[in-house]
Amino acid sequence: MTGSLRQWWHRRTIQFRTSVVAAAVALIGLGVIAHASTGIVGWLMIESVDADLHRTATATAKQIEDGVPAASLSRPDIRVLDVAGTPVDSLPDPGFFRWQIDQLRAGGGVLDFDPPTELHRWQGVVVPAPDGQPLLVATGARLVGFLDAAGKTSRLLGFGSVLAACLVGLATWVVVRRALRPVERMRMAAAGLPEGRRLPVPEAADELRALAQELNTMLSRRDADTERLRRFTGDAAHELRNPVASIRAQAEVAVVHPDPELAQETLQDIAVEAQRLSELVESLLALARAERGMGTPGQPVDLGAAARAAAARLESPDGPQVVIEAPTAPVLVLADPAEMSTVLDNVVGNALRYTRTVVRVSVFADGMGASGMGWVWLVVDDDGPGIPAEHRLRVFDRFHRVEQDRARSTGGAGLGLSLVADVVRRRGGTVRAAVSPEGGARVEARWPGYRPLN
């Protein structure tokens, strides 16, 4: 039952829940105040009666001290008793209990019920009689209509508390509705918001302004993700079309001409195209991850050690030589080891693909002071055909190819250097193409330097 009630409550609107809570708190608070007010009013009334009774009792006690007989002073509302409560004024026993006698002797007041609805209030004063006997003078008054007035006051204040709580709930409903009106306008604006547009930001520096700004930031990320997905889909469709068409055409030729020698040659061609297709897909996925910025937070990476590891991975015994020129001391940059391997594999691998005899990889720091500020450089030179001047800026665009030597063309997808540029720039670095001293291609990448605090 409790779980169902909790679920029902959480399904209500903020406006409803806030109004109900405000009304309930107001009802409880006003009910406590009404109850306390009724008690205070009754106490004040009794205090006023007690003051009159005490004055009357004091005046009567003064007369007894002066020798006036008790019988001549007694009335139903003025009684003269001994300290044990026995009447000495020739009137019937008033019927006080022992605790009431004790309280009257102590100077306190007592209430005596007169059924069914009336109350008597009594005050007492102890006075010595002329013969030395202590007497108790008790004066009383009928509290006419006290209970009825107290009951009516309590009911009136209770009704007023309920009415006031309802008004508080209604006022809260109206105020919350008006307060949520900008949120409703924001919701309607978001429902019909086209791509590239943003929500209006309120002028007041309040929570709604912060909410609108955060939503606009989220919309910016959504638009960026949508654009990346659109570009990725378009690039993938464009680049995958050729290898898939080539594989299909070669397979159809093999089916039409079931020659074993031709089939073997066709299978080799299909394997080459499949490998190219696999590399293209991997490059597209790596480029998409780099654009999304899913890399881990940067950590110190020794660029010299990473370059030596890349050379060991990529250099083959019968291929061009890779020469590493790097200091023995660590040259640190803030990056991710995996993305650094991606950069080196693409840059050094691309140089090995086009060089004739040697690839030189240089790592050095420039302008590194005690504060660690400066740049760390990676320079890769080859002695191949180089990159023409008109292609040196565009070579880092995706799918841009420079086919200088058709006989040595590897059929690359044109994504490697684009991936390098995205990864390096995301870490605050730069990358550019130039001419190597041997006349081939040079690729320069730099990162902000890092020096440990200790």
Secondary structure, DSSP 4 states (H G I P E B T S, - for coil): -HHHHHHHHHTS-HHHHHHHHHHHHHHHHHHHHHHHHHHHHHHHHHHHHHHHHHHHHHHHHHHHHTT--HHHH-BTTEEEEETTS-B-SSS------HHHHHHHHTT-EEEEEETTTEEEEEEEEEEE-TTS-EEEEEEEEEETTHHHHHHHHHHHHHHHHHHHHHHHHHHHHHHHHHHTHHHHHHHHHHHTPPTT--PPPPSS-SHHHHHHHHHHHHHHHHHHHHHHHHHHHHHHHHHHHHHHHHHHHHHHHHHHS--HHHHHHHHHHHHHHHHHHHHHHHHHHHHHHHHHT-PPPPEEEEHHHHHHHHHHHH--TTS-EEEEE--SS--EEEE-HHHHHHHHHHHHHHHHHH-SSEEEEEEEEES--TT--SEEEEEEEE-SS---GGGTTGGGSTT----S-GGG-----S-HHHHHHHHHHHTT-EEEEEE-TTSSEEEEEEEEB-----
